[in-house]
Amino acid sequence: GAALKIVENMEASLAVPTATSQRRIPVKLLDENRRLINRHLSDQGGSKASYTHLIAWAIVRSLAEFPQLNDGFGVIDEKPSRLRRESVNLGIAIDLEKKDGTRSLQVPNIKRANQLTFSEFLAAYDDVVKRAREAKLQIADFQGTTISLTNPGTIGTVASTPRLMAGQSVIVATGAIEYPAEYQAMVPAVVSQLGISKAITISSTYDHRIIQGAESGAFLARVHELLIGKQHFYDDIFADLSIPHPPL
């Protein structure tokens, strides 16, 4: 069943030569604008946007500037080849706990994520997660993934290097959102007075046959720029959601 398929995919992943880039990103602006977004969504009767929703959207937006990170590796006519892919099928790693206490990780994807508006992306993301938890995913939901996002930070992991599945170009991992360790014992008022922001570590593990370290690093730098409000990232989200005031 599914467990056997996971084993097969993991063994196949051993043939993919990978490397990893990491970047530490402050999340104060992300946190404050998420509060404003969720206040508006709550007033409209909608579901809340998580940090992961917004980070995933930043990844999709960044791929518009770095489309080569969505390419794949293949062998055509016995020659190693770069496979150009127009659609971003973003895999979302979903941790599911079974009745016996064991856990399973499923990674369905959001089809053509780069062709969606933020509100459409939010709805598609929530739909995939809902169907995963209700065991209603179909085989097609797992097929054609080009890039993935996993979030071990939900269980406190600060940083990780996940396995990149064969056929995918990049897997992005997000760590826990927290203050730097040396400030975690301080009272909140002092931390605020010092201007210390919580931060998150984001890693990009990529297929080194088609992606170079400089490209991976520049891609994470663009994600960083978007999450701190550059390139009209929050302005565009607020406009799409019809929030009647500007973001912070």
Stockholm file with secondary structure:
# STOCKHOLM 1.0

chainA/1-248         GAALKIVENMEASLAVPTATSQRRIPVKLLDENRRLINRHLSDQGGSKASYTHLIAWAIVRSLAEFPQLNDGFGVIDEKPSRLRRESVNLGIAIDLEKKDGTRSLQVPNIKRANQLTFSEFLAAYDDVVKRAREAKLQIADFQGTTISLTNPGTIGTVASTPRLMAGQSVIVATGAIEYPAEYQAMVPAVVSQLGISKAITISSTYDHRIIQGAESGAFLARVHELLIGKQHFYDDIFADLSIPHPPL
#=GR chainA/1-248 SS CHHHHHHHHHHHHTTSCEEEEEEEEECHHHHHHHHHHHHHHHHTTCCCCCHHHHHHHHHHHHHTTCGGGGCEEEEETTEEEEECCCSCCEEECEEEECTTSCEEEECCEETTGGGSCHHHHHHHHHHHHHHHHTTCCCGGGTTTCCEEEECGGGGTCCCCCCCCCTTCSEEEEECCCBCCGGGTTSCHHHHHHHTCCCEEEEEEEEETTTCCHHHHHHHHHHHHHHHTTGGGHHHHHHHHTTCSSCCC
#=GC SS_cons         CHHHHHHHHHHHHTTSCEEEEEEEEECHHHHHHHHHHHHHHHHTTCCCCCHHHHHHHHHHHHHTTCGGGGCEEEEETTEEEEECCCSCCEEECEEEECTTSCEEEECCEETTGGGSCHHHHHHHHHHHHHHHHTTCCCGGGTTTCCEEEECGGGGTCCCCCCCCCTTCSEEEEECCCBCCGGGTTSCHHHHHHHTCCCEEEEEEEEETTTCCHHHHHHHHHHHHHHHTTGGGHHHHHHHHTTCSSCCC
//
